[in-house]
Each structure stands twice: as C-alpha cells, then as structure tokens.
Amino acid sequence: MSAPEKERTQSVGDLLGDVTRDFSVLVRKEVELAKAELREEAGQVGRLAGMFGGASLAGFLTVLFVSYALWWGLSNVMDQSWAALIVAVIWGVVTGVLLSRARKEKEQLRSVLPRTRQTARQIPDAARGR
C-alpha cells in the first residue's frame, strides 16, 4: 500500500497516535537541545570563573610585590605618603580595567539557551499547522 493510500485508510485513533508520537519526539528533542546548550554554557561559566579567580590571585600578588617595590623606589625621591598614594592610584586603574573586561565577558553569557528558546517558540505554530 502506498503512503497516500495508507493515509486515507488510517483511523482517527491512528492519526492521533501519530500526532502524539510526533509531538513526544519533538518535546524530547527540545529537551536534548536544552541539555546540550546548558552543558556548553556551563563550560563557558567555568572558564569565566577561572578567569575571575586567576585575575584576582594575579592582581593580589602583583599589587603586593610591585606595590612595595614601587613605593620603596618612589620614596627615594619624595615623601613616603605621596609615594604610597601614587601606587594606590595606579592599582585602582588596573582594577578598573580588569573589572571592565570581566563585565564584557559576562555580558556575552546573558543569552541563555538561544536555540532552544527559538525552536520552543515554534512548537505552538507547528501544532496549529502553520
């Protein structure tokens, strides 16, 4: 029996069964897509957390050792309090730059599950035959 003949002879129950099965497959595929996107984004979040942690540790160690050296070097040509203030301003600028870069990276993660959202929006239209 060819496909068009089979469609003409199927009962309403068979047709509803086909629709239910197809809808079930669609929902399962959407869940699989969501899981895949979550795994991908979890990896990105992990890398971002590592970047924040690394930047924090590196910043702390850099501030500690370079600040003492710079403060000591500047105190040879000026008062120690002015030397300390200059060092503090320099590290404030460095902190601002690192924070700005981290915020830009974080903004790229704002779109959660973009493909899943797009295809999930299409389900009602597909169910209505559009």
N, C-alpha and C positions, 0 to 999 in steps of 0.2 A: 504494500500500500504506500503510495507517495505521500509526501508531507502535506500537501493541500487536502488530499482525501482524508488523511488521519485527523486533521484539524476539524473537518466537517463532521466526523463521526465521534469526536470526543464529547463526553458528557460534561455537564456543568461542574460536577464534582471533580472530574479530571482536570478541567481548566482551572478551578480554584486551587486544586492541589499543585498544579504547575506554577501558578502565581505565588502561592505561599512558599514553595520551594525556592523560586527565583528571588523572592524578597528576603528569605532567610540567607541565601548565598550572598546577596547584596549587603546585608547587615554584617555578616561575618567578614566580608572583605573590607568593609569600613572599619571594623574593629581591628583587623590586621594592619590596615594603613595607619590607624591612630597609634598602635603599639610601635610600629616602625618609626614613626615620627617622634614619639616620646623617647625612644632609645637614642635617636640621633641628637635630639635636643639635650638629653641628659649628658651625652658626651661633650657637647658644647658648654654646658653649665659646669661640668667638671674641669674643663680646660680653663674656663673663666675663673673659677675658684682658685685654681692653681696659679693663675696669673696674679690675682689679688694677693694671695699668700706669698708668692715669690717677690712681688713688688714691695710688700710690707716688710718682709725679712731683709731684703736687699736695702730698702730705704733706711731701716733701723740701723743696720751695720754701717752703711755709708755715712749716715748722719753722725753716728757715734765716733767713728775713727777720723773721718775727714774734718768734721767739725772741730775736734780737738786740735788737729794739725793746723787748720786754717786759723783758728782762734789764737793759737800759740804764735803762728807766724805773723799775724796782724798785730798782736800785742807788742811786737818788737818795734813797730813804727807808730803806734797810737795807744791810747788808754785801753785797758782790757775790756771795760764795759762797752765801748764803741765797737771793738773787735767782735765781741760776743753778739751784739745787735746785728752787725753786718752778716755774720754767719747764720743767724736765725732767719733773716730776710731771704737769704739765698735758698735755704732749705724750705722755706714757705713757698717759694716759686716752684721748686722741684715737686713738692707735694701737690700743688695745684695742677701741674702738667700731668702727673701720674693719675690723679683723680679724674681729670678730663678725659684721658684716653680710656680709662676703665668704664666711665659712663657711656662713651660712644660704643664700646663693645657690648655693654648691657642692652643698649637700645636695639641692637641687631637681634636680640633674643626675644623681643616683645611679641613677635608673630608666632603664636603657639598653634601647632598643627594646621598650617595653612591649607595643605591639600585635603586633609580630612574635612575641614570646615567647608571647603568649596564643594566637594563631592556630596557631603551630607545635605547641603542646601538643595542639591539637585534631586534628591530622593522624592520629595513630595510631588514635584513636577513629573518625574518619571512614573510615579504611581498613578498619576492622573492621565497619563498617556501623552504628555507634552514633550 
